[in-house]
Amino acid sequence: MDNKIDISVVIPALNEGRNIGKVISGVKRMLAGRRYEVIVVDGHSSDDTVRVSKRLGARIMYDDAGKGSALVKGLKAARGRVLVSMDADLSNEPRELGLLVEGIEIGYDVCMGSRFMSGGSSEDMPPLRVLGNKFFVCMVNAIFGSRYSDMCYGYRSFSRNAMRKMKLMEKGFGIETEINIKAVKSGLKTIEVPSVEKKRQAGDPKLRTFRDGYVILSTILRNII
């Protein structure tokens, strides 16, 4: 770990050239005065995602095995004391970074943004996905004794100890669900904070409701034992 860095923001990205510049600029604006790094883990984009990220000072890594694999690779390489996962499509508000960072700095192991607690919301979740998310939340809460209000949302922060204990394995869109489950199974101290999910500004969404719903269900079932 580099003691000169307090916060590492890890952003998996694939063909987000029209969004990534605004994301990184927003992070830099919100963390001005702090010791931080931005890590973009690129899935071998065919657009200018990497060029834009480099120009704005981001550290570049590559991984094309899936969102989960890219996120874990970036988090393992991060040098900060507080680790933040963030999406590249402008759905996560950089102004919420302070709350996520503070959650770890006051002693929590995992701080999770929630769209379904008071103060949170989503501009980009159709009714079918809302129902699916609530189903998976109820399922995980019932099986693992947790009290989550949100499940499949990637705006989160972690202590280094949390990353070591969770031993994350998911390579795809099941990564957030795996984090929720393993945080409980590892006895980590968790908290949810309200988050407002914005609508993607450019490009095509990567999430596919039925395909990734099956992935999430499979993740839950794999982690029951």
N, C-alpha and C positions, 0 to 999 in steps of 0.2 A: 504493500500500500504506500502511496505517495502522501506523506503527511502534509504536503502543501496544498492538497485538494480536499475540500470539504464535501462537495456535491458532484456526483456523476449522473448525468442525464443520458439514458440509453434509448435510442430511437431506431427500431427496426424499420427498414424502408425498401420498397420495391416500386420503381417507376413513379416516384412522388416529386418529380422535378418542379412541378408547378406549385407545390405546397411546402416543400422542405425548407426553402429559404425563409418563409414567413414563420415557420415553426422555430427554427434556430434563432432567428432574430428576436422572437418573442421571449425565448429562454434567456438569451443574453441580456435583454432589457430587464427582465425580472430578477436575474441573479447578479446584476451589476453590483460590484463591491464585495461579492463573495468569491471564494476560491473554488472554481468549478471547471468541469470539462463536459463537452458534448460528444457522445460516441454515436455515430450513425453506422448501423450494421446493415449493409446493402446486400440485397439478393441478386446481384449482378444485373442492375437496372439497364435498360436499353435507352433511357433518356439521360438528362443531365443531372440526375439526383446527386451523384458523387461530385461532379464539378462544382455545383452550387454549394454543397456541404463543405467541401474543402475550402472554397473561397471565404466561407464564413468561419473558418477555424475549427471545424469539427474533426475529430479523430475518426478515421474510416476503417472499418473491418468488413469482411465479406462472409456471407453464409446464405446458401440458397436452399437449405433443407426445410425451411418453414419458419413461421413467425416465432414459435416457441424456441426453436433451436437458435435463431438469431438473437432473441432476447437473452437467453441464458449465456450465450457466448459473450455478449456485450457486458452483462452484469458480472461475469467471472473476470473479465479483463479490466473492469472499472477500478479506479484508484481512490475514489472518494470514501468518506465515512458514511455518507447518506447516498443511497442508490435510488434513482427514480426511473421508472419505465414510462414511456410516453409514445403515443402514436404519431405517425408522420403526416396524417391527412388533415390536420388543423381541427380535429374534433376535440382535442384537449386544450383547455384554456391555460396558457402560460401563467396567467395571473393567479392561478390556483397552486402554483409551485410552492409558495410560501407556507401554505397550510400543510402540504404533504411533507415538506422538509421538517417543519416544526413537529409534526407527529413523531418522527424518529428522534429528533433532538430532545424531546421531553421524556423519552424512555420507551416508546413502543417499538416492536420489532418489525411490524408491517402496518402501513397506513394505506388504506384502500379508498379510492374515490368511489362514491356511490351516487347513482342517478335517481335512486328511489327512496332516499331519506329526505327529511325536511331540508329544503334549500337546494336540492339537486333536481335535475331534469334532463331530458334529451330532446334534441331537435331532429334526431336522425334515427328513430326507432319505430318502425311500423308495428301495428297491433300484434301481428303474429310473433314477432321477436319479443315484444313485451311479455306475452303469455309464456313463450318458451323460457325466457329468463326467469320469470317468477316460478315456473315449474322446477327448474334446476335449483333455484335458491331453496325452495321448500324441500326438495329431495336431499340436498346436501345438509341442510339444517336438521332434518329428521334423522339422517343416518349418522352424522358426525357430532350432533349436539351443539352446533354453532348457532349464531344469531345474525347471519348476514342479511342484508337487504338487497344486495346486488351481487352478480356472479361474473358475468362475461365482459368485464370492462378493464382496459389495460392501463389506466392512469393510476399508478401506485408508487409507493416508496418503501424501501427496505433498509434494515441495518445489515452490516456485513455478517453478523452472527446469524441472521435469518437466512441469508443465502447459503451459508455453510450447512445449516441444519436441515433445510428443506430438500436438498439433493434433487433438484428439478430435472425431469426427464422428457417431458412432452415436447415434441418437435413442431406441432402445428397450433391450431386455434384452441386446443384444450389447455393451453398454458395457464390462463387466468384461473380456470377451474382447479387445476392442479395446485396452484398457489394457495387458493382458499382452503382446500382440503389439507394440504401438508402443513399449513400454518397451524391448524387445529391439532393435527396428529403429532406435531413437533412440540406442542405446548408453548407456542410463541404468543407474545402479547400483541394483540391486534386491535385496530380501531378503524372505523369507517368515517369519512368526512364527506360532506356534500360536494358534488361535482356537476357541472352543467356541460353535457356533451353537445358540441356544436355540429352543424351539418357539414359534411365534406364539401370543400369549395371547388375542387377540380379533380378530374380523374375518375377512374372506376373503383367502386368499393371491392375489397378483397373477400369480404364475408359472404358466404352462401348459406342461407337459412337452414335448409334441410341437411345439406352435406355436413356443415359444421355443427349442427345440432346433434347429429349422430356421433361426431367426434367428441363433443362434450359429454354425452351420455356414456360413451366408452371410457372416457377418462374417469368419470365417477365410479363406474363399476370396477375398473382396474385397481382403484385405490381403496376399495372397501376392506380388503384383507390387510 
